[in-house]
Amino acid sequence: MNQKQEQKSNGTIVEALPNAMFRVVLDGAESPMIAYLSGKMRKFKIKVLIGDKVEVLLDPYGGKGRITRRM
């Protein structure tokens, strides 16, 4: 069986972009990355604001991340 390796990281929202996308600075990183809200966060209308601490599920190919939890 082929199991995916889920790599999670914590970060801080620094900028809000259109279409529920955000710039997130990960802990221990200097440059921001783009992340989008997960489907459950959209479904239950969980608000994410600038300065919030979030958990990001990183894409294994180095693209965008997915925000899965607000802390």
C-alpha positions as CSV (number, residue, x, y, z in Angstrom):
1,M,0.0,0.0,0.0
2,N,1.1,3.5,-0.7
3,Q,0.5,5.9,2.2
4,K,0.9,9.6,1.8
5,Q,3.3,11.4,4.2
6,E,1.4,14.4,5.6
7,Q,3.7,17.1,6.7
8,K,2.2,19.7,9.0
9,S,3.7,22.9,10.1
10,N,2.6,25.9,12.2
11,G,2.6,29.5,10.9
12,T,1.1,33.0,11.1
13,I,-1.2,34.7,8.6
14,V,0.5,37.9,7.3
15,E,-1.8,38.8,4.4
16,A,-5.4,38.0,3.2
17,L,-5.8,37.4,-0.6
18,P,-9.0,36.9,-2.7
19,N,-10.8,33.5,-2.8
20,A,-10.0,32.4,0.7
21,M,-6.2,32.4,0.1
22,F,-3.6,33.7,2.5
23,R,0.1,34.4,2.8
24,V,1.5,32.4,5.7
25,V,4.9,32.7,7.3
26,L,5.8,29.2,8.6
27,D,7.6,29.0,12.0
28,G,11.3,28.9,11.2
29,A,11.0,30.3,7.7
30,E,11.6,33.8,6.5
31,S,9.7,34.0,3.2
32,P,5.8,33.6,3.1
33,M,4.0,30.9,1.2
34,I,0.5,30.9,-0.2
35,A,-2.1,28.7,1.5
36,Y,-5.8,28.2,1.0
37,L,-8.6,27.3,3.5
38,S,-9.6,23.6,3.7
39,G,-13.1,22.6,2.7
40,K,-14.3,22.0,6.3
41,M,-13.1,25.5,7.3
42,R,-15.1,27.0,4.4
43,K,-18.2,24.8,5.1
44,F,-18.4,25.8,8.8
45,K,-17.4,29.4,8.1
46,I,-14.4,29.5,10.4
47,K,-12.9,33.0,10.1
48,V,-9.2,33.5,9.7
49,L,-7.7,36.9,10.3
50,I,-4.3,38.5,9.9
51,G,-2.1,37.6,12.8
52,D,-3.8,34.3,13.6
53,K,-1.7,31.2,14.3
54,V,-2.7,28.3,12.0
55,E,-1.7,24.7,11.2
56,V,-0.8,24.2,7.5
57,L,-0.7,20.9,5.6
58,L,2.2,21.2,3.2
59,D,2.0,20.1,-0.4
60,P,4.6,17.3,-1.0
61,Y,5.5,18.9,-4.3
62,G,6.3,22.3,-2.9
63,G,3.3,24.2,-4.1
64,K,0.5,25.8,-2.0
65,G,-0.3,24.7,1.5
66,R,-3.8,24.0,3.0
67,I,-4.9,25.7,6.2
68,T,-6.5,22.9,8.3
69,R,-6.8,24.5,11.8
70,R,-6.8,27.8,13.5
71,M,-5.1,27.9,16.9
